[in-house]
């Protein structure tokens, strides 16, 4: 494993596209945390670093991973909005339990740009503007105090 990407949205995919319900979302997050634990379980002696790539929907998180994660390999990228410390805490807790270094990559993109990108996605992958606005209003920049070894802020445009 050079780079592994864990994205809760992947667990929402069906043969007919992405299907979101509150129940499926909860299960997707549980599956994501289990996938992280499983990925780290095979690396007891020297776990790969974990990159928490966060920002509003449409910020460019997946794009950044596809272009830059190789610079951090081997690594596990957790690709999700994760607007608050409480949302990032389960990932940090798992990393600590496995003695894995965890770094935040904050993709800080203007809200209007994120909405334009989101509108260009396939219909089943679009997020309602209200959801993007909600995440933006809740967003707390990641901090070292949360448990990150480092924070990298990427200005999205």
Phi and psi in degrees as GROMACS dihedral restraints (atoms count N, CA, C in turn):
[ dihedral_restraints ]
;  ai    aj    ak    al  type     phi  dphi    fc
    3     4     5     6     1   -89.6    20    10
    4     5     6     7     1   -51.7    20    10
    6     7     8     9     1  -136.0    20    10
    7     8     9    10     1   127.4    20    10
    9    10    11    12     1  -120.6    20    10
   10    11    12    13     1   133.9    20    10
   12    13    14    15     1  -111.9    20    10
   13    14    15    16     1   128.5    20    10
   15    16    17    18     1  -115.7    20    10
   16    17    18    19     1   120.7    20    10
   18    19    20    21     1  -135.4    20    10
   19    20    21    22     1   119.7    20    10
   21    22    23    24     1   -54.1    20    10
   22    23    24    25     1   -31.1    20    10
   24    25    26    27     1   -60.7    20    10
   25    26    27    28     1   -29.6    20    10
   27    28    29    30     1   -61.2    20    10
   28    29    30    31     1   -28.9    20    10
   30    31    32    33     1   -82.4    20    10
   31    32    33    34     1    -2.3    20    10
   33    34    35    36     1   -97.5    20    10
   34    35    36    37     1    -4.9    20    10
   36    37    38    39     1   -72.6    20    10
   37    38    39    40     1   140.0    20    10
   39    40    41    42     1  -130.7    20    10
   40    41    42    43     1   177.0    20    10
   42    43    44    45     1   -62.0    20    10
   43    44    45    46     1   -22.2    20    10
   45    46    47    48     1  -102.4    20    10
   46    47    48    49     1    13.2    20    10
   48    49    50    51     1   108.2    20    10
   49    50    51    52     1  -172.7    20    10
   51    52    53    54     1   -76.4    20    10
   52    53    54    55     1   129.9    20    10
   54    55    56    57     1  -122.8    20    10
   55    56    57    58     1   121.8    20    10
   57    58    59    60     1  -112.3    20    10
   58    59    60    61     1   130.0    20    10
   60    61    62    63     1  -140.8    20    10
   61    62    63    64     1   160.3    20    10
   63    64    65    66     1   -56.0    20    10
   64    65    66    67     1   -38.7    20    10
   66    67    68    69     1   -68.2    20    10
   67    68    69    70     1   -43.7    20    10
   69    70    71    72     1   -65.5    20    10
   70    71    72    73     1   -35.8    20    10
   72    73    74    75     1   -64.5    20    10
   73    74    75    76     1   -45.5    20    10
   75    76    77    78     1   -60.2    20    10
   76    77    78    79     1   -43.9    20    10
   78    79    80    81     1   -65.4    20    10
   79    80    81    82     1   -36.8    20    10
   81    82    83    84     1   -63.8    20    10
   82    83    84    85     1   -41.3    20    10
   84    85    86    87     1   -66.1    20    10
   85    86    87    88     1   -42.3    20    10
   87    88    89    90     1   -60.2    20    10
   88    89    90    91     1   -43.4    20    10
   90    91    92    93     1   -64.3    20    10
   91    92    93    94     1   -36.0    20    10
   93    94    95    96     1   -65.7    20    10
   94    95    96    97     1   -44.5    20    10
   96    97    98    99     1   -65.1    20    10
   97    98    99   100     1   -39.8    20    10
   99   100   101   102     1   -64.2    20    10
  100   101   102   103     1   -39.0    20    10
  102   103   104   105     1   -63.6    20    10
  103   104   105   106     1   -38.9    20    10
  105   106   107   108     1   -65.1    20    10
  106   107   108   109     1   -46.2    20    10
  108   109   110   111     1   -59.9    20    10
  109   110   111   112     1   -42.8    20    10
  111   112   113   114     1   -64.1    20    10
  112   113   114   115     1   -43.1    20    10
  114   115   116   117     1   -62.9    20    10
  115   116   117   118     1   -36.2    20    10
  117   118   119   120     1   -80.7    20    10
  118   119   120   121     1   -25.8    20    10
  120   121   122   123     1   -60.4    20    10
  121   122   123   124     1   -30.6    20    10
  123   124   125   126     1   -81.6    20    10
  124   125   126   127     1     2.7    20    10
  126   127   128   129     1  -131.6    20    10
  127   128   129   130     1    60.4    20    10
  129   130   131   132     1   -65.1    20    10
  130   131   132   133     1   -45.5    20    10
  132   133   134   135     1   -71.2    20    10
  133   134   135   136     1   -47.7    20    10
  135   136   137   138     1  -140.6    20    10
  136   137   138   139     1    87.4    20    10
  138   139   140   141     1   -68.1    20    10
  139   140   141   142     1   147.4    20    10
  141   142   143   144     1   -68.0    20    10
  142   143   144   145     1   156.8    20    10
  144   145   146   147     1   -71.8    20    10
  145   146   147   148     1   155.2    20    10
  147   148   149   150     1  -111.8    20    10
  148   149   150   151     1   129.4    20    10
  150   151   152   153     1  -108.4    20    10
  151   152   153   154     1   117.1    20    10
  153   154   155   156     1   -92.2    20    10
  154   155   156   157     1   105.0    20    10
  156   157   158   159     1   -98.4    20    10
  157   158   159   160     1   107.3    20    10
  159   160   161   162     1  -124.6    20    10
  160   161   162   163     1   162.6    20    10
  162   163   164   165     1   151.4    20    10
  163   164   165   166     1   169.5    20    10
  165   166   167   168     1   -62.3    20    10
  166   167   168   169     1   160.9    20    10
  168   169   170   171     1   -61.6    20    10
  169   170   171   172     1   133.7    20    10
  171   172   173   174     1    87.2    20    10
  172   173   174   175     1     3.8    20    10
  174   175   176   177     1   -69.9    20    10
  175   176   177   178     1   -29.9    20    10
  177   178   179   180     1   114.6    20    10
  178   179   180   181     1    23.4    20    10
  180   181   182   183     1   -62.3    20    10
  181   182   183   184     1   -52.5    20    10
  183   184   185   186     1   -63.6    20    10
  184   185   186   187     1   -37.9    20    10
  186   187   188   189     1   -61.8    20    10
  187   188   189   190     1   -46.2    20    10
  189   190   191   192     1   -59.2    20    10
  190   191   192   193     1   -45.4    20    10
  192   193   194   195     1   -58.6    20    10
  193   194   195   196     1   -45.3    20    10
  195   196   197   198     1   -65.0    20    10
  196   197   198   199     1   -26.3    20    10
  198   199   200   201     1   -99.2    20    10
  199   200   201   202     1   -25.5    20    10
  201   202   203   204     1  -127.6    20    10
  202   203   204   205     1   -14.4    20    10
  204   205   206   207     1   -60.5    20    10
  205   206   207   208     1   -31.2    20    10
  207   208   209   210     1   -59.1    20    10
  208   209   210   211     1   -25.2    20    10
  210   211   212   213     1   -68.3    20    10
  211   212   213   214     1   -16.0    20    10
  213   214   215   216     1  -113.4    20    10
  214   215   216   217     1     3.1    20    10
  216   217   218   219     1   -64.9    20    10
  217   218   219   220     1   146.8    20    10
  219   220   221   222     1   -75.7    20    10
  220   221   222   223     1   142.1    20    10
  222   223   224   225     1  -156.6    20    10
  223   224   225   226     1   163.2    20    10
  225   226   227   228     1  -115.9    20    10
  226   227   228   229     1   123.3    20    10
  228   229   230   231     1  -101.7    20    10
  229   230   231   232     1   123.8    20    10
  231   232   233   234     1   -99.9    20    10
  232   233   234   235     1   110.9    20    10
  234   235   236   237     1  -106.3    20    10
  235   236   237   238     1    99.7    20    10
  237   238   239   240     1  -163.4    20    10
  238   239   240   241     1   162.0    20    10
  240   241   242   243     1   -59.9    20    10
  241   242   243   244     1   -50.4    20    10
  243   244   245   246     1    43.9    20    10
  244   245   246   247     1    63.8    20    10
  246   247   248   249     1   -69.3    20    10
  247   248   249   250     1   -27.3    20    10
  249   250   251   252     1  -125.8    20    10
  250   251   252   253     1   164.2    20    10
  252   253   254   255     1   -56.4    20    10
  253   254   255   256     1   -37.3    20    10
  255   256   257   258     1   -65.4    20    10
  256   257   258   259     1   -28.7    20    10
  258   259   260   261     1   -76.7    20    10
  259   260   261   262     1   -31.7    20    10
  261   262   263   264     1   -85.4    20    10
  262   263   264   265     1   -20.3    20    10
  264   265   266   267     1   -55.2    20    10
  265   266   267   268     1   -45.5    20    10
  267   268   269   270     1   -58.8    20    10
  268   269   270   271     1   -35.7    20    10
  270   271   272   273     1   -69.4    20    10
  271   272   273   274     1   -43.8    20    10
  273   274   275   276     1   -62.7    20    10
  274   275   276   277     1   -42.1    20    10
  276   277   278   279     1   -61.3    20    10
  277   278   279   280     1   -43.4    20    10
  279   280   281   282     1   -63.2    20    10
  280   281   282   283     1   -43.7    20    10
  282   283   284   285     1   -60.4    20    10
  283   284   285   286     1   -44.4    20    10
  285   286   287   288     1   -62.4    20    10
  286   287   288   289     1   -42.1    20    10
  288   289   290   291     1   -60.3    20    10
  289   290   291   292     1   -28.9    20    10
  291   292   293   294     1  -104.9    20    10
  292   293   294   295     1     8.8    20    10
  294   295   296   297     1    55.1    20    10
  295   296   297   298     1    38.5    20    10
  297   298   299   300     1   -98.6    20    10
  298   299   300   301     1   136.9    20    10
  300   301   302   303     1   -69.4    20    10
  301   302   303   304     1   138.4    20    10
  303   304   305   306     1  -128.2    20    10
  304   305   306   307     1   130.5    20    10
  306   307   308   309     1  -125.6    20    10
  307   308   309   310     1   142.5    20    10
  309   310   311   312     1   -97.9    20    10
  310   311   312   313     1   133.3    20    10
  312   313   314   315     1  -117.0    20    10
  313   314   315   316     1   106.4    20    10
  315   316   317   318     1   -98.6    20    10
  316   317   318   319     1   114.5    20    10
  318   319   320   321     1   -91.5    20    10
  319   320   321   322     1   102.0    20    10
  321   322   323   324     1   -97.7    20    10
  322   323   324   325     1    95.6    20    10
  324   325   326   327     1  -114.5    20    10
  325   326   327   328     1   137.8    20    10
  327   328   329   330     1   -55.9    20    10
  328   329   330   331     1   143.2    20    10
  330   331   332   333     1   -55.8    20    10
  331   332   333   334     1   -43.3    20    10
  333   334   335   336     1   -64.5    20    10
  334   335   336   337     1   -35.7    20    10
  336   337   338   339     1   -68.1    20    10
  337   338   339   340     1   -43.4    20    10
  339   340   341   342     1   -60.4    20    10
  340   341   342   343     1   -40.3    20    10
  342   343   344   345     1   -66.7    20    10
  343   344   345   346     1   -38.6    20    10
  345   346   347   348     1   -64.4    20    10
  346   347   348   349     1   -45.8    20    10
  348   349   350   351     1   -61.3    20    10
  349   350   351   352     1   -43.5    20    10
  351   352   353   354     1   -59.7    20    10
  352   353   354   355     1   -40.9    20    10
  354   355   356   357     1   -65.0    20    10
  355   356   357   358     1   -21.6    20    10
  357   358   359   360     1   -87.6    20    10
  358   359   360   361     1    -5.3    20    10
  360   361   362   363     1   -75.0    20    10
  361   362   363   364     1   160.3    20    10
  363   364   365   366     1   -58.0    20    10
  364   365   366   367     1   151.0    20    10
  366   367   368   369     1   -51.9    20    10
  367   368   369   370     1   -44.5    20    10
  369   370   371   372     1   -73.7    20    10
  370   371   372   373     1    -8.8    20    10
  372   373   374   375     1  -104.4    20    10
  373   374   375   376     1    -5.2    20    10
  375   376   377   378     1   -74.0    20    10
  376   377   378   379     1   146.6    20    10
  378   379   380   381     1  -109.1    20    10
  379   380   381   382     1   137.1    20    10
  381   382   383   384     1   -57.6    20    10
  382   383   384   385     1   140.4    20    10
  384   385   386   387     1   -53.1    20    10
  385   386   387   388     1   -35.4    20    10
  387   388   389   390     1   -61.4    20    10
  388   389   390   391     1   -36.5    20    10
  390   391   392   393     1   -69.3    20    10
  391   392   393   394     1   -41.2    20    10
  393   394   395   396     1   -63.4    20    10
  394   395   396   397     1   -43.5    20    10
  396   397   398   399     1   -63.1    20    10
  397   398   399   400     1   -39.3    20    10
  399   400   401   402     1   -63.0    20    10
  400   401   402   403     1   -47.0    20    10
  402   403   404   405     1   -61.9    20    10
  403   404   405   406     1   -41.8    20    10
  405   406   407   408     1   -61.7    20    10
  406   407   408   409     1   -39.2    20    10
  408   409   410   411     1   -72.1    20    10
  409   410   411   412     1   -26.3    20    10
  411   412   413   414     1   -89.0    20    10
  412   413   414   415     1   -13.0    20    10
  414   415   416   417     1   -64.5    20    10
  415   416   417   418     1   126.2    20    10
  417   418   419   420     1  -114.5    20    10
  418   419   420   421     1   120.5    20    10
  420   421   422   423     1   -54.3    20    10
  421   422   423   424     1   139.1    20    10
  423   424   425   426     1   -63.7    20    10
  424   425   426   427     1   150.8    20    10
  426   427   428   429     1  -133.7    20    10
  427   428   429   430     1   157.2    20    10
  429   430   431   432     1   -64.2    20    10
  430   431   432   433     1   -33.0    20    10
  432   433   434   435     1   -60.4    20    10
  433   434   435   436     1   -26.8    20    10
  435   436   437   438     1   -67.9    20    10
  436   437   438   439     1   -24.8    20    10
  438   439   440   441     1   126.9    20    10
  439   440   441   442     1     3.3    20    10
  441   442   443   444     1   -76.1    20    10
  442   443   444   445     1   141.1    20    10
  444   445   446   447     1   -73.5    20    10
  445   446   447   448     1   -29.2    20    10
  447   448   449   450     1  -157.6    20    10
  448   449   450   451     1   159.0    20    10
  450   451   452   453     1  -126.1    20    10
  451   452   453   454     1   128.3    20    10
  453   454   455   456     1  -117.8    20    10
  454   455   456   457     1   121.6    20    10
  456   457   458   459     1  -101.4    20    10
  457   458   459   460     1   121.0    20    10
  459   460   461   462     1  -105.9    20    10
  460   461   462   463     1   120.3    20    10
  462   463   464   465     1   -77.2    20    10
  463   464   465   466     1   109.0    20    10
  465   466   467   468     1   -83.4    20    10
  466   467   468   469     1   149.8    20    10
